[in-house]
Amino acid sequence: MNRDLLRDLSAALAAALLVVVAVLVGNGIQHSDHSLFVRWPPVFAQWEPHVGPGTPAAIALAVAVVAYGPVLAARLPWRALLFSAWGTALAWTFSLALVDGWQRGIAGRLTTPNEYLRVISRFHDLPGTLRDFTHHIVAHSPAPWPAHIAGHPPAATVTFVLLDRIGLGGGGWAGVWCITVGATAPVAVLVAVRALSGEALARRAAPFLVLAPAAVWVGTSADGYFAAVAAWAVAFLALAVTGHRCGATGFVSGLLFGLTAYLSYGLTLFAVIAAAVLLLGSSRLRPLPYLLAGLAVIPAVFTLAGFNWWEAYRLLVTRYYEGVGGIRPYSYWVWANLACTALIVGPATVAGLRRACAAPVRKGIRTCLHTRASEPRRALRTPASEPRQALRTPASEPRLALLVLAALLALLIADLSGMSKAETERIWLPFAMWLLAASAFLPRPRAWLTAQATLALLLNHLLLTGW
């Protein structure tokens, strides 16, 4: 066993031990004073071993991706790879959700008391409701919003209102929407990694993005939808800063970043990832006017409609500390949240992050600053007859490491803020999607993919998640 592999396994084992300690300590705290408000800490779930109609499909998909995923990712034409990645991620997420059955696994997810569909009828006058939105955030206000509506800007709820108005109402359509859109997030990450770090690393990352344990939560919450919007915002920015129709892609990126901020307050931290993308780009300034123009659209629409984002966030902080957020102990969740992250990204990502962090930081940053993304872009034009390995360049790995570590930094800031105590296995899905790309650094992909798939299947069949 070589030294690098031993260090990879040590990192994965350390993450596993963190999860075990979080489970044992969390259960002790919960049994002593019930201050965690989760049934199976650190995850918001309950212990319920079960199988369902999605079980055979999930196992078959896992076996197929482990066996053929790395080979197909290396050989398929790029566009075919993107469509295959979306289709496989979609099938994987649906099959995992259907382990709990159609009603409990998909159709009933967004109809529970704290979820978005419970307030659709209150949005019959959309402009009026937006003007009045902040008056119902704090717990002691008249007719306070349920937890998830109060905890997010109104674009999240408006999405489901609009689906209802075009005839796609009810929990079934809402669940299908979140899974279908959420499954595009791996595609967005692939597009960004290819633009910034070259095609070789994007292809190596593809099976890991498709077969992620995070899919368990993409199929059970609206946060998978949020993750996809944020991922495409970064992907279009990556295209813009590398000279791919920088006007159009920059504007679309800004539009999606604006929507991201109005889907979840915490996703404003994607500014950290956006800054890394700008640093890595060869055309850092050209897209900025278009990016800023697009960024202004969604905030302008909601502001003109009467919604005040800053006032709403201030009131949300009050609501957060009025409820269980003010009771859950920071001293536990500040590290137990990281155990949740280890579960959703899996051991392969942990080992990949170890390799990303182990790279010479100063050399990597110097390479990123002085290499104008031209090498990865030239790699995109490598003739198909040449070996895929020729697509990798000396600058590729430090560039991907910087992108992944920016996502990790954003996640750590969210953790230290104390505004995400518990439920981070779904709340941090948008950040987790970018951490998964670190798996591209690993050799022996089939062994690591087996570990990823096994973890996802165990989590989904032993625990029942729900909000």
N, C-alpha and C positions, 0 to 999 in steps of 0.2 A: 504494500500500500504506500503510494507516494505521499509526500508531506502535504501537498495541497489538498488531496482528497481527505486526509486525516483531519485537516483543519475544517474542511467543509462539513464533515460528519460531526465534528465537535461543536460547530455552530448550530447545526440542526438539533443535536442532543441538548445543548444549552437552551434552545427555544422550547423543546419538549419539557425540560425540567421547569422552565418558567411557567408553562401551562399547568403542570402538575401542582406546583406550589400555589398558583392562583386558585386552582380548584380546591385544594385542601384548606388554605387560609380563608378563602371566600366562604366555604361551607361553615367553617368555624365561626366567622363573624356573623353570618346569616342566622345560624342556630342560636347564637348568644343574644343578639340584640335586633335582628331582622332589619338592619339598616341598609342592606344592599339592594333590596327590592328586586331580586332576581332569584329564580328557583334553582338554577344550576350555574352558580357563579364560576367564571366571570362572564359566561354567555347568557343572554336573555333567552332562556329555553328551559324545557323540563326533560328529565330523563324518561324516555318512552321508546324502548326498542320496538321497531315495527318494520314491516315491508309493505309494498303497495304496488299498484299497476305500473309505476315507473321503474321498479327495481330491475327487471330483466333488461330493459333498454339502457339504463344507466350503466349496468355492468358490461353489457356488450359494447357500448360506446367507449368505455374506459379501456377495455381490452384492445379495441380497434385502434384508438389513438396511440396507446403505448406501443403497439406492434408496428403501425404504419405511419404514425404522425411525423416523426423526424425525417423519414425518407421522402414522404410526399411534400413536406414543407421545403425540402431542399430542391425538389425536381419540378414541382408544378409551376407553370407560368404565373407571374406575379398577380395578375387580376384573378386568375382561377384560385390562387391561394387565398386571396382576400375573401372571395365568396365562399370558399370551402371553410375558412375559419369562422365566418359568421354563421353558416349553416350548422357546423358542428357545435359551436358554442350555444346556438339556439336549441339544438336537440339535447345537448348535455344539461342545459338549465331546465328545460321542460321536463326531461326525464327525472331529474332530481326533485323538482317540485311535485311531480305526480307520484312520487313515493308516498306522499301524504294524501293522495287522492285528488280528484278534480276540485271538490268543494273546499276541503280543508287546505289543500296545497296551493290553489290558484284563485278560484272564484271568491272564496271567503276572506282572503287576506286583507283586502282594502275596505272591508265593510265592518270591521270590528269597531267598538265604541271610540277609539282614539284615532281612527283613520279618516282619510279624505272624503270618501263617499258618503259619510254620515251627514255632511253639511251641504250637499249639492243643492238641496231645496232652498237654502238660505242665500243662494247666488242667483235668484231669479232676476234681480236687478243688478247686473254685474258692476256698472260704474258706481251705483249707490253702495254696494257692499264693499267695494274697494275703498271708498271714502270713509266708510265706517269701520274698516277692518281693525285698526289699532284700538278701537274702543272696547274690543272683546278679547284682548290678549291676556291681561292679568286675571288671576283666578277669581278675584272678588268683583270683577266687572259684571254688568248685566249680560246674561246668556254667554258666558265665556266659551271661546272656541275649545274643542277637544285638543289634546296635547300635541298631536302632530300638525294640526292646522295652526295653532298658536306658535309652534316652534319653527315654522318656516315662513318665508315670504309668500305672498299669495299666488305666485306663478305656479307653484306646485298644485294647489287646489284648482286653480283656473284650468290647468291642463285637463283634469277629469271633468270639470264643468263643460268644457268645450267638446270632449269626447261624448258626453251625455247628449249635448245639443245636436250632434250630427248622427245620432242614433246608435252610438256605441256605449250605452249606459250600462250600469251594473258591474258587479265585481268580476265577472268573467272577462269582459272586454278590458277592464282596467288591468287585470292581471296579465292578460295576453299582451297588452300595450307595453307594460313595464318589462316583461321578459324579452319581447321582440326587439324593443329599442335597446334594452340593457345589453343584449348579446352583440350589439355592434361595437361596444366599447373595446374589445380586443382588436377589432379591425382598425379602429382609430389609433390605438397604440402602435400597431404594426406600421401604419402609414407614417406616423411621426418618427419612429425609430429608423425606418428606412431613409427618410429625408435627412435626418440629423447624423446618423451613425453608419449608414450603409445597409445594403440589402442582406449581407451575410448574417449579421446579428439579428435583424428582423426575422429572418427565416428560422434561425435557431430558437428565437423566443416564441414563435407561433404556437407550437403544441402546448407550451406551458400556459399561454394566455387562454387557450381554448379549454384546457382541462383543469382550470383553477378551482380550488375549494371554495373560492369566493362566490362561485355560481350558486351555491346553496342559498346565499342571501340575496343574490340578484333575483332569484325566483320567488322571494318571499316578501319583498318590500319595494317601495317606490324609489329607494336609493339606487337601485340598479339603473333606473331611468336617468337619475341625476348624474350618475357616473358616466353614462354614455354622452350626455350633453357636454360635460366638462372635458371628456376625452377628445371629442371632436373639436372643441374650441382649441385645445392644444395642438391637435393634428393639423388643423388649417393654419395655425400660426407657424408651425414647423414648415409647412409648404411655403408660406409667405416669406419667411426669413431666408429660405434657400432659393428664392427666385422663381417659384412656380406660380405665375400669374399673381404677383404679390398684391395687386389692387383688389381683385375679387376675393382671393383667399384671406387677405388681411381683414376685409370688411366682414366676411362670414365669421371669421374667428372672433372679432369684436362683438358681433351680434350674439354669438353663442356664449361668450364670456359674460355678457350682460344678462342673458337668460340664466346662466349658472348662478349668478349672484342673487337672482330673484327666485331661485328654486331652493337654495339653502344658504343661510347666513355664513356658515362655516366654510363654504366653498370659495369665499373671497381669498382664502389662503392659496388658491391656485395661482395667485399673482406670483408666488415664489417659483412655481414651475414655469410660468410664462417668462419670468426673468431669466431662468436658465436657458430656455429656448432662444430668447433674444441674444444671449451671450454666445450661443452655439451657431447662430445664423451668419451667413455671409452677407446678407442684405438687411442689416439690423434696423436701419433708419427708413428705408424706402416704404415698408408697409405701415409704419406708425400712423400716418394721417388716416389711412383707411381703417386701421385697427381702432383708433379712437373714435372715428365716425360711427363704426358699427357698434362700438361699446356704448355709445350714448343712446341708442335707439330704445332698448327695453326699459332702462331707467326713466327715459323721458316719457314713454307711454304710461308707465305706472304712476309716475309723479303727476302727470297731467290728469290722470284719473283720480288723484286724491290720496294715493298711498305714499306715506313718508317712511322710507326704508330705515333711516337712522332712528326715528322715534319708535318704530316697531321693534328694532333690535334692543333699544333701551328697555322697553316694556317686556320683551322676552326675557332679558336677564332677570328682571323682577319676578316674572312668572316661574322661571327656572328655579330660583332659590325659594320661592313659595312652596314648591312641590318637593318631590323626592330628590331633585338635584341639590337641594339645600341640606338634605339629610345623608345622602350617600357619602361615605368618607373619602375625601381626596387622597388620603394617605394610602388607601388600598387601590383605588382606581387609577392613579397616576402610573402605576406599573402593571396592574392587571389589564388595563386597556391594551398594553403591548402584547400580552398573552393572547388576547382576542385577535390582534393583528397577525400573530404567528399562526393562528388557526386558519384565518381566511386566505393567507398567502401561501402557506404550506412550507415544508422543510426545504424544498428546492429553492424557493425565493430567499429564505434565510441564508442558505449557503451561497447563493448568488450575490446577496448583499454583502456577505463577508468578503467575497472576491472584489466587489466594487470598492469597498472601504479599504481593502488591503493594497489597492493600486497606489503608486506614489502620487500623493495628492498634488504636490507642487508641479510635478512633471505633467500630470494630467491636465491641470488648469492651464499651464503654459501652452500645452499642445492645443487645447481648445481655443485659446485666445489667438494663437498665431497660425492656426490652420483654419482657413476661411470656408470650411464646409465644402471646399471644392473636391476633396478626395472622395467623400461619400457620393457627391453628385456625379463625379466621373464614373464611379462604380455603378451607378444606375444605368449608365450607357454601355456597360460591358456587354459585348455580343453574347447571345445565348449559347454559342458554340464553345465559349471558354468555360473552364471549370468554375463552379459557384465559389470555391474557396478564393478565387481571384478577386471576389467582391470585397473581401476584408482588407482594410488598410490600417497602417500603424495608428492612425488617429481615431479609429472607430471605437475601440473599447473605452478609452478615457472619456470620450464624448458621451457614450451611453451611461457610463458611471456617473458623470455629472448630472445627467437628466434624472437618473434613478435616485441619486442622493438628494436632489432638490425636492423630489416627492417625499422622501423620508423626512427631510427637514420640515416641510409643511405639516406632515402628520405629527411630528414631535411638538411643534408649536401648538397645534390643536390639543394635544394631550396636556401640555403644561397649562393651557388656558383654564382648565377645570370646567369647561362648558360641554365636555363630552365624557361624563362619568357613566359608564355602562352603555350597552347597545352599540358600541363602536364596531362590532362585527358587521353591522349594516351601514352605520353613519360614515365610516371611513372607507367604504367601497370605492369611492372616486379616487382616493389616494392609493389604495391597494392595487388598482389596475396598473399603475405605473411601476410599482415595486415588482410586480410579476415579471417585467421585462429583464430584471437582473438574472433570471434563470438562463439567459442566453450565454452567460459566461461559463456555464457548467459543461464538463465533458460527461460522457455516459448518460445521454438524455433519457434513455429508456428506463434506467434504474430510478432516476429522480422522478420521472413521470409516473412510474408505478407507485412511488410514495405519495405523490400528489393525489392520484386517483383514489388510493386506499383511504387516505385521510378524509377526502370529500364523501366517499361512500359511508364510512363509519359515522361521521358527523350527522349525515342526513338520515341514517337508519337507527341511530341510537338516541338522537335528540329530536324533540319537536320544537321548532322555533315558532315564534309568534309575538305579536305586538299588541 
